[in-house]
Amino acid sequence: MGNVNGRNGIVMPNSQFVPDGQFYSAVLDGMSDGLYFVDRRRIITYWNKGAEIITGYSRAEVVGRSCRDNILVHTDCEGCGLCDTGCPLIQTFTDGHNREADVFLKHKNGHRVPVWVRVAPLMDDSGAVVGGIEMFSRSDSKLAAFEKASELEKLALIDPVTGVGNRRHTERILRDNFERFRRELQSFAVLFIDLDNFKSVNDQFGHDAGDAVLRTMAMTLVNAVRSCDFGGRWGGDEFVAVLENCDEDRAKLIATRFGGLARSCTVDWADRLIHQTVSIGVAVVRPDDTLDTLVKRADVAVYAAKEAGRDRVVFE
C-alpha cells in the first residue's frame, strides 16, 4: 500500500498536537499541500488551509472529529476502503515508521480526488508514538485534466451541469483518436458509461440532486483515467471515456478502477446519502472498425452490462 521510509518521527513537546504560535500556523496555512494532525485516537487536532482547498471541508467541520468519521474516507485505486485495514496512519501508529501512498480521498462534494499522502508519527519526549501527521497533495498527473477543462470552457465545449467535456467535444476527441489510429496504428479504447437506476434518483430526490450525482460521477471519472485520456458527458446519464494508446488489459484496469471508485462515492442530500453505481461497456479499436462501428460496439457492451445485472464492466 505504501512505502516505509524508516522510523523518523516528529517530537511534539509536552504532547501538544497543534502547531505552537502564530508563526508556525501561518507557515502551515501558507502551504498548498493539505496537512492535518491527529492524536492517538485519530481525533483531528489541526487542519490547514491547503486541506480545506483540496477536500472542500473547512477547519471548523473537521477539527475535533475522528479522521474516519466519513470525512476523507481514503480508498485505494479500486475504491476499496482503507480506514479500518489499510490506513497508513494506523500502520504508522503501530511501528512508528514514515509512509507514502497514492490514494483517493472523498471531496466534500462527493467525488473522489487522487492524492499522494505522506504520514509521519508524532512522538513525546520519551519516544512513544502519541499521534500522527499526514500531508497530502493532488497527484500531478491529474492536474492537466482540470487545466484542459479551463481551456475548453472558453470554446463552449464544456457541459454546463458537470463541468467536463460535452458531447460535441467528446465526438471530436473520438474522431481525432480514430484518425491517429488510421495513420499510425496507435490503439485506443472507448468506455461507454451509464449510471444505474439514475431515474430513481431524480424521482426520489429531485433533479437538483440528480445534477449533484452527475457532477460527482463526472469528476470521479476525470480522476480515474490517466492525464492523457479524456472523459466527457455523452448526454443524459451517459458518459464516455477515450483512452489513448490503450490495449484491452489497460482498458480493463481503468474501467474497473472507475467502477470501484464510483461505487465508493456518496452524495449528501437532505441528510441522506445517495449511492450510485455504473455499468461500463468497453471496446478497443480494431483494424476493420469504422468510427461508427467502434462506438456501436461500446454502446452494445454497456447494454450487455445492464442486462447482466448492472454495476459491472463488459467488453465487446
JOBELNOR-V688970 format. One record per pair of residues at least 6 apart in sequence whose ideal C-beta (glycine too) atoms are under 8 Angstrom apart, sorted by the first residue. I is the first residue (numbers start at 0). GAP is how many residues later the second one is. D is the distance in Angstrom with one decimal. If there is no record, write none. Layout:
{{I:GAP:D} {I:GAP:D}}
//
This chain:
{{0:75:7.1} {0:81:7.3} {0:85:5.0} {0:87:7.0} {0:90:7.9} {0:100:5.6} {1:86:5.0} {1:89:7.4} {1:97:4.0} {1:98:5.4} {1:99:3.6} {1:115:7.9} {1:117:7.6} {2:96:6.7} {2:97:4.9} {2:98:7.6} {3:91:7.9} {3:93:4.7} {3:94:7.2} {3:95:6.0} {4:92:6.8} {4:93:4.1} {4:94:6.9} {4:95:6.8} {5:91:6.1} {5:92:6.4} {6:88:7.4} {6:89:4.7} {6:90:5.3} {6:91:7.6} {6:114:7.8} {7:89:8.0} {7:90:5.5} {7:112:7.0} {8:87:5.9} {8:89:7.8} {8:111:6.1} {8:112:3.9} {8:113:6.5} {8:114:4.3} {8:118:7.9} {8:120:6.8} {9:110:5.7} {9:111:7.2} {9:112:5.4} {9:113:6.8} {9:123:6.4} {10:111:7.8} {10:112:5.2} {10:113:7.2} {10:114:6.6} {11:110:4.8} {11:111:6.9} {11:112:6.7} {11:118:6.9} {11:119:7.0} {12:7:7.7} {12:112:7.2} {14:109:5.2} {14:115:5.5} {16:20:4.9} {16:21:7.4} {16:22:5.1} {16:28:3.9} {16:29:6.8} {16:105:6.8} {16:113:7.9} {16:114:5.2} {17:19:6.6} {17:27:5.4} {17:28:4.8} {18:6:5.1} {18:9:5.7} {18:27:6.4} {27:7:5.9} {27:18:7.7} {27:20:4.8} {28:19:5.2} {28:20:4.4} {28:21:7.7} {29:19:7.6} {30:17:6.3} {30:18:7.7} {30:19:5.0} {31:18:5.4} {31:21:7.8} {31:105:7.3} {32:17:5.0} {32:102:5.2} {32:103:6.6} {32:104:4.5} {33:14:6.7} {33:16:4.5} {33:17:3.5} {33:18:7.9} {33:19:7.5} {33:20:4.6} {33:21:6.6} {33:81:7.6} {33:101:6.8} {33:102:4.6} {33:103:7.0} {34:11:7.7} {34:13:4.6} {34:15:6.2} {34:16:6.2} {34:98:6.9} {34:99:7.2} {34:100:4.8} {34:101:7.7} {35:8:5.5} {35:10:5.9} {35:11:4.8} {35:12:7.0} {35:15:5.5} {35:26:7.5} {35:31:7.5} {35:97:7.4} {35:98:5.8} {36:7:7.1} {36:8:4.8} {36:9:4.1} {36:85:7.0} {36:94:6.3} {36:95:7.4} {36:96:5.3} {37:6:5.5} {37:7:6.6} {37:29:5.6} {37:51:6.6} {37:93:5.7} {37:94:5.3} {37:95:7.8} {37:96:7.5} {38:6:5.9} {38:91:6.9} {38:92:4.6} {39:53:6.9} {39:89:7.3} {39:90:5.6} {39:91:5.8} {40:25:7.2} {41:24:5.2} {41:25:5.0} {41:26:6.4} {41:47:6.7} {41:48:7.9} {42:21:6.7} {42:22:7.0} {42:23:5.7} {42:24:7.9} {43:18:5.2} {43:19:5.5} {43:20:7.0} {43:21:5.9} {43:22:7.3} {43:23:5.6} {43:27:7.8} {44:18:6.6} {44:19:7.9} {44:86:7.6} {45:17:7.0} {46:10:7.6} {46:12:4.5} {46:15:5.1} {46:16:5.5} {47:11:8.0} {49:87:8.0} {50:6:7.3} {50:8:8.0} {50:11:7.9} {50:85:7.6} {51:6:5.6} {51:7:6.4} {53:51:7.9} {53:59:6.7} {53:61:7.0} {53:82:6.8} {53:83:7.6} {53:84:6.3} {54:16:7.8} {54:17:6.7} {54:50:6.5} {54:51:8.0} {54:52:5.9} {54:53:6.2} {54:58:7.4} {55:51:5.0} {55:52:3.2} {55:53:5.9} {56:14:6.4} {56:51:5.1} {61:9:5.6} {64:6:6.5} {66:16:7.9} {66:22:7.1} {67:15:4.3} {67:16:7.5} {67:19:7.7} {69:36:7.9} {69:196:8.0} {70:35:7.7} {71:33:4.4} {71:34:6.1} {72:8:6.7} {72:10:6.6} {72:32:6.9} {72:33:4.3} {72:191:7.4} {73:7:7.4} {73:8:4.4} {73:9:6.3} {73:13:6.6} {73:29:4.8} {73:30:7.1} {73:31:5.6} {73:43:7.7} {74:6:5.5} {74:7:6.1} {74:28:6.6} {74:29:4.9} {74:30:7.9} {74:37:7.1} {74:185:7.8} {74:186:7.0} {74:189:5.2} {75:6:6.3} {75:10:6.9} {75:27:6.4} {75:28:7.4} {76:25:7.3} {76:27:7.0} {76:180:5.4} {76:183:7.9} {76:184:7.9} {77:178:6.8} {77:179:5.9} {77:182:4.1} {77:183:7.7} {78:25:7.5} {78:33:7.7} {78:178:7.5} {78:180:7.6} {78:181:3.0} {78:182:4.4} {78:183:7.4} {78:184:5.5} {78:185:4.0} {79:6:7.8} {79:180:6.8} {79:184:7.7} {80:183:7.0} {81:6:7.8} {81:21:6.5} {87:11:4.4} {87:13:5.2} {87:29:6.3} {87:31:4.4} {87:46:7.5} {88:30:5.6} {88:43:4.8} {88:45:6.3} {90:6:7.6} {90:8:6.4} {91:6:7.1} {91:7:5.7} {91:27:5.0} {91:28:7.1} {91:29:5.2} {91:37:7.6} {91:40:5.6} {92:28:7.0} {92:36:5.7} {92:39:6.4} {95:25:5.0} {95:27:7.5} {95:33:5.3} {96:24:7.6} {97:20:7.2} {97:21:6.6} {97:22:4.9} {97:23:7.6} {98:18:7.9} {98:19:7.3} {98:20:4.6} {99:16:7.0} {99:17:7.0} {99:18:5.2} {99:19:7.6} {100:15:7.6} {100:16:5.4} {100:18:7.8} {101:12:7.0} {101:13:7.6} {101:14:5.6} {101:15:7.9} {101:37:6.7} {102:11:7.8} {102:12:6.2} {102:14:5.9} {103:8:4.4} {103:9:6.5} {103:10:5.5} {103:11:7.2} {103:119:7.1} {103:157:6.2} {103:160:8.0} {104:7:7.2} {104:8:5.5} {104:10:5.6} {104:31:7.1} {105:6:6.4} {105:7:7.7} {105:158:7.8} {105:159:7.3} {105:160:7.3} {106:6:5.2} {106:112:7.5} {108:103:7.5} {108:106:7.0} {108:107:6.5} {108:110:7.6} {108:158:7.8} {109:102:7.1} {109:103:7.9} {109:106:4.0} {109:155:5.4} {109:156:5.7} {109:157:4.2} {109:158:6.9} {110:104:7.2} {110:105:4.5} {110:106:7.6} {110:107:7.8} {110:108:3.6} {110:109:4.6} {110:112:7.0} {110:154:6.3} {111:107:7.7} {111:108:4.7} {111:111:5.5} {111:112:7.5} {111:149:4.8} {111:152:7.0} {111:153:6.2} {112:25:6.9} {112:110:6.1} {113:24:7.1} {113:25:4.2} {113:27:7.9} {113:28:5.2} {113:109:5.2} {114:21:4.4} {114:22:6.3} {114:23:6.1} {114:24:6.3} {115:20:6.7} {115:21:5.6} {115:23:5.7} {116:17:5.8} {116:18:7.0} {116:19:4.4} {117:16:7.2} {117:17:4.8} {117:18:7.4} {118:13:6.1} {118:14:7.2} {118:15:5.1} {119:12:6.9} {119:13:5.2} {120:8:4.6} {120:10:7.5} {120:11:5.6} {120:12:8.0} {121:7:7.1} {121:8:5.8} {121:9:3.9} {121:10:5.9} {121:11:6.0} {122:6:5.8} {122:7:6.5} {123:6:5.0} {140:85:6.9} {140:86:4.6} {141:80:7.5} {141:81:5.8} {141:85:6.1} {142:84:7.7} {143:83:4.4} {144:77:4.9} {144:78:7.8} {144:80:7.8} {144:82:6.0} {144:86:7.8} {145:76:7.6} {148:9:6.5} {148:14:6.3} {148:15:6.7} {148:16:7.6} {148:73:7.8} {151:6:5.2} {151:13:6.0} {151:17:6.2} {156:8:5.8} {156:9:5.9} {156:11:6.1} {156:12:3.8} {156:15:7.8} {157:6:7.1} {157:7:6.6} {157:8:6.2} {157:11:7.7} {158:6:6.8} {158:7:4.2} {158:8:7.9} {158:59:7.6} {158:73:7.2} {158:74:4.3} {160:50:5.3} {160:53:5.8} {160:54:6.8} {160:72:7.5} {161:52:5.3} {161:53:5.1} {161:55:7.9} {161:56:3.6} {161:57:7.7} {161:71:5.3} {162:52:6.7} {162:55:6.6} {162:56:7.4} {163:54:4.5} {163:55:7.8} {163:57:7.3} {163:58:6.1} {163:67:5.9} {163:68:5.3} {163:69:5.7} {163:75:7.8} {164:8:7.2} {164:65:6.6} {164:66:7.4} {164:67:3.4} {164:68:7.1} {165:66:6.5} {165:67:6.1} {166:65:7.1} {166:66:6.8} {166:67:5.6} {166:68:5.6} {168:63:5.9} {169:60:7.3} {169:62:3.7} {169:63:7.4} {169:64:6.2} {169:70:5.1} {169:72:7.4} {172:57:4.7} {172:59:7.1} {172:69:5.0} {173:16:7.0} {173:66:7.7} {173:68:6.0} {173:117:6.3} {173:120:7.9} {173:121:6.9} {174:116:6.5} {176:9:7.9} {176:11:4.5} {176:65:5.7} {176:67:6.4} {176:108:7.9} {177:10:7.9} {177:107:7.0} {177:111:7.9} {177:113:4.7} {177:116:7.0} {179:6:5.2} {179:8:7.7} {180:6:6.7} {180:7:6.3} {180:104:5.4} {185:58:7.5} {185:59:5.7} {186:58:6.6} {186:59:6.3} {186:60:5.9} {186:97:6.4} {186:98:5.9} {187:54:6.4} {187:55:6.0} {187:56:5.4} {187:57:6.7} {187:58:5.6} {187:96:7.6} {187:97:5.6} {188:53:7.7} {188:54:4.4} {188:57:4.4} {188:58:7.7} {188:59:7.5} {188:61:7.5} {188:62:3.8} {188:93:6.1} {188:94:6.8} {188:95:4.6} {188:96:7.2} {189:50:6.6} {189:51:7.4} {189:52:6.0} {189:53:7.5} {189:92:7.3} {189:93:5.2} {189:94:8.0} {189:95:7.7} {189:104:6.1} {189:105:6.6} {189:108:4.4} {190:49:6.6} {190:50:4.0} {190:51:7.9} {190:52:6.9} {190:60:7.2} {190:63:7.5} {190:64:5.5} {190:67:7.6} {190:89:5.7} {190:90:7.2} {190:91:5.5} {190:107:6.9} {191:42:7.4} {191:46:6.9} {191:48:5.9} {191:88:7.1} {191:89:4.3} {191:90:7.9} {191:91:7.9} {191:103:8.0} {191:106:4.2} {191:107:5.4} {191:109:6.8} {191:110:4.2} {192:24:7.9} {192:28:7.0} {192:45:6.6} {192:46:4.2} {192:47:6.9} {192:48:6.8} {192:65:7.4} {192:85:5.3} {192:86:7.4} {192:87:5.3} {192:88:8.0} {192:109:7.1} {193:43:6.4} {193:44:5.3} {193:84:6.7} {193:85:5.0} {193:86:7.9} {193:87:7.9} {193:108:5.1} {193:111:7.8} {193:112:6.7} {194:18:7.2} {194:19:7.6} {194:22:6.3} {194:42:4.1} {194:43:7.7} {194:81:5.9} {194:82:7.8} {194:83:5.7} {195:80:7.1} {195:81:4.6} {195:82:6.3} {195:83:5.8} {195:110:7.6} {195:114:4.3} {195:115:6.0} {196:113:7.4} {197:12:6.9} {197:15:7.2} {197:39:4.0} {197:78:7.5} {200:8:6.2} {200:9:5.1} {200:12:5.6} {200:73:6.2} {200:75:7.2} {201:7:7.5} {201:8:4.2} {204:64:5.5} {204:65:6.9} {204:67:7.7} {204:69:6.5} {208:58:7.1} {208:60:4.6} {208:61:7.6} {208:65:6.5} {211:55:5.1} {211:57:6.5} {211:62:7.8} {212:54:5.3} {212:61:6.0} {212:63:5.4} {213:19:7.5} {213:23:6.9} {215:49:5.4} {215:51:5.4} {215:60:7.4} {216:22:6.8} {216:45:6.1} {216:48:7.2} {216:59:6.4} {216:61:6.9} {217:13:7.2} {217:15:6.4} {217:21:6.7} {219:38:7.0} {219:41:5.3} {219:42:5.8} {219:45:5.7} {220:10:4.1} {220:18:5.8} {220:20:6.3} {220:37:5.9} {220:41:7.9} {221:9:5.0} {222:38:7.4} {223:7:7.9} {223:30:6.7} {223:33:5.2} {223:34:4.0} {223:37:5.3} {224:6:5.5} {224:16:5.5} {224:18:6.7} {224:29:5.9} {224:33:7.3} {225:17:7.5} {225:18:7.9} {225:28:7.3} {227:16:4.9} {227:17:7.3} {228:12:6.2} {228:13:6.4} {228:14:4.9} {228:15:6.0} {228:17:7.8} {228:25:7.5} {229:11:6.7} {229:12:4.5} {229:14:7.9} {230:8:6.4} {230:9:7.4} {230:10:4.6} {230:11:7.9} {231:7:6.8} {231:8:5.7} {231:9:7.9} {232:6:5.5} {232:7:7.9} {233:6:4.8} {239:58:7.8} {240:13:7.5} {240:17:7.5} {242:7:7.0} {242:8:5.7} {242:11:6.0} {245:8:7.5} {245:38:7.1} {246:37:6.5} {247:34:7.9} {247:36:5.1} {247:67:6.9} {250:31:5.2} {250:33:5.8} {250:64:8.0} {251:30:7.0} {251:61:6.8} {251:63:7.3} {254:25:4.9} {254:27:5.3} {254:58:4.6} {255:57:5.8} {257:20:7.3} {257:22:7.0} {258:18:7.6} {258:19:6.0} {258:21:5.9} {258:52:7.1} {258:53:7.2} {258:54:5.9} {261:14:6.4} {261:15:6.3} {261:16:4.7} {262:12:7.7} {262:14:5.4} {262:48:6.9} {264:10:7.5} {264:11:6.5} {265:7:4.6} {265:8:6.7} {265:9:6.0} {266:6:7.2} {266:7:4.3} {266:9:7.4} {267:6:7.9} {276:33:6.3} {276:34:3.9} {277:33:7.1} {278:23:5.6} {278:26:3.8} {278:27:5.0} {278:31:5.1} {278:32:6.7} {278:33:6.4} {278:35:7.7} {279:21:8.0} {279:22:6.5} {279:25:6.2} {279:32:7.4} {279:33:4.6} {279:34:7.2} {280:16:8.0} {280:17:4.9} {280:18:6.5} {280:19:6.8} {280:20:2.9} {280:21:3.1} {280:22:7.1} {280:23:6.8} {280:24:5.8} {280:32:8.0} {280:33:5.6} {280:34:7.9} {280:35:6.3} {281:16:6.6} {281:19:6.0} {281:31:6.3} {281:32:7.1} {281:33:4.9} {281:34:7.1} {282:11:5.7} {282:12:7.9} {282:14:3.9} {282:15:4.0} {282:18:6.2} {282:32:7.4} {282:33:5.0} {283:31:7.9} {284:9:5.6} {285:8:7.7} {288:8:7.7} {296:19:4.2} {297:18:6.6} {299:16:5.5} {300:13:4.6} {300:14:6.2} {300:15:3.7} {301:12:7.1} {303:10:4.6} {303:12:7.3} {304:7:5.1} {304:8:6.7} {304:9:4.1} {307:6:6.6}}
//
